[in-house]
Structure formats: structure tokens, C-alpha cells
């Protein structure tokens, strides 16, 4: 999936319409609590500024429905624009609309090197109309295309630097570049890096190739487990979904989180995976989920009245040994409830094992979401090869699903 990048086009004097992912967490007062997604977009942003382009940024924030602007007001993207201004050390203009006269005037007034942030694109219902619905309903298709056409008119060049939403067919991700026929449509440096690391890890891995999958539900990972079993030498399972696999093995799980309706799927995956699919050999349990609570390690069955909240010490040791022998490691999903100590131990130990593997020359890729949060919380994100900015996107990429929002862009 080699795509042209922003470095392949001349931006001087051009209006560069860039889709970024500024969907950053905020507190109750609207203050940004983690600006990581803004920081990671800086290389692409600075490239346009430094090369004399007129930069127009668009992004979503939160989950507004796009029906009631007053009700959606708390999702304004202005705080992200203000934070970007601080990071750049220069003013970032802000348009209180994404399309319409206010936005058009702001775009028209841009000078070379200027930066403009459009209001949250999800303030417009058309942004989230799915292509399937648009195909079945001509009125929805027209609404989505009209919204995209207005956005597309702002740009001489389209840039996708929002990997976290590359798996979606939102108007700003897919319909806008479709409306820009004959104009350059490229990826930014962040998306380029995501495609490079995830693509290399999954499609051309150095072996042994080990995948580590955690998280709450087997149902969320069925497709990716199947896909990775066909590519990996070993797949290590952790997180709450291990308890559904335990049920499938006929073991007792106490009060642990399980999906009884997915036991048959778990049995099928166990049979499909054979010796490639590794399950925890022990579990750290407790009577309740509470910081500092007394814990008990269970091998085999989990006693009644106890719940599993993390992989156990024998599992940590076994998994670390497998990781140490790997040349490529892809990790998606924590090993336990890492937000509540002492159930962060398994996740932190695995994170440290990836750091050691990286030092020894392995390619280590963290697939976004909670596993990215965990490794960042541990202060180790700069000690692995790559931490993805896309949780759902990286998971779908690992599963091998096509990304229409990337396919529509110009090939190298």
C-alpha cells in the first residue's frame, strides 16, 4: 500500500486541506488532558507551513450527532486549535463553521504559511452518513456529497493524516478526496509511518513473528485472531477474553468476565490455532476489583467468589521468554485491568519485555487503544519501534480489512 506522501507534492502557495485526528481527551471544563494526537500531527503540519502552503485542518472530536448545535457545543474543536497554536508558537486561525460563509471567508483570507482549523466536522450529520446507507437512499447520498463538495472546494491538495479514522467511510475521510478528481491526494507523515510499520510487521515480518492479544471480549478479536494465526508463529492471549477460552476448555472461571455465547467460537479458534495459540497458565485473581486488594494466583480453575483480573506470574515468565526470541512483535490489548494496581503487573511486564526485544533488534508495534495507553502510562512508548494512534483502525488493519479512505489516495 505505497501511497504518495505530502513530501511528494509542491505545497507552496497552495491550499492544503488536511484531515487530522484531534479527537483528544478533555476534562469537564474542556481542558485537553492528553495532546499526544496533536503532537504526532506536527511533522505534517510544520512541513506545509515551512514550505509556504496555506493549511486548512479538519477533524472530528467526540460523538456529537450533528443534529443540535447547542447540545453539541461542548464538542467544539477550538481547544485543540488553541493547543496547536501553543505547540507551533504561532496563531492558528479558527472558523466556527466547517462549511458555509464563515469557513469560506476564513479560507479566502489565508496567506502562505497560515493555519486554519475548521469546526468539528461531526457537527454536521452528513459527515457520518455511511456509504451503504447513502447507496440505498439517494437523498442521503446527495446530502453527504454536497457536504463533501463544500469541504473539497477549500483545497488544492488533500492530505490524510488521521490514521485513527482510516477504517471509516466518513465524508471528510473518503467522500472529500473522491470529490477532488485531478488534484493531488496524499498521506501525511503520520499515516505513512503507520502504514509502514503495521504493513511491514504484518505482511513482511522478520521471524519468529509473535502477536499478543488482550482486551475484554473474544467477540472483538475473532477476525484478528483468525488473521494472525495465518501469519504468526505464535499468538499469545491475555485480558478478560482469556476467561471465555477457559470456559471453552471446560475450566471454572469463578465470577470472571466471560461471553458465554462465544464459547463455541473460542473452541473453534483453539482447534484452528493448535500449538500456535497460547493461553495463560495461571491467573491473578481477587474477590473484587479494587486498588491494593489482596490477590490469589489460580492455576486451572478459578475458585468461586474470585475473579480473574490479570495474567499470573508463570504466564508472565512464559510469555516473556517467547517475546525474547521474537524478531517481530505486534501487541493489541492489555493483559489485565492495568488501570487498577496490582492488576497492572502483567501488562507492565509485557511492555518491558517488548522494550527488551526492541533493544535486541526486534520490530515491536503497539496497536493503539488501551495497549498504547498502557505503554505510555508506563513511560515506555519511546522505547518500542512504533505505537499506533489508531485503536479500531489498527485492529482492522491487523485483520486485513481494506481501508477505502487510503485506497482512494494517489499511489507512488
Secondary structure, 3 states (H helix, E strand, C coil): CCECEHHHCCCCCCEEEEEECCCCCECCCCCECCCHHHHHHHHHHHHHHHCCCEEEEECCCCCCCCCCHHHHHHHCCHHHHHHHHHHHCCCCEEECCCCCHHHHHHHHCCCCCCEEEECCHHHCHHHHCCHHHHHHCHHHHHHHHHHHHHHHCCCCEEEEECHHHCCCCCHHHHHHHHCCCCCEEEECHHHHHHHHHHHHHHHCCCCCEEEEECCCCCCCCHHHHHHHHCCCCEEEECCCHHHHHHHHCCCCECCCCCCHHHHHHHHHHHHHHHHHEECCCCEEEECCCCCCCCCEEECCCECCCCEEEEECHHHHHHHHHHHHCCCEEEEECCCCCCCCCCCCHHHHHHHHHHHHHHHCCCEEEECCHHHHHHHHHCCCHHHCCEECCCHHHHHHHHHCCCCHHHHCCCEC
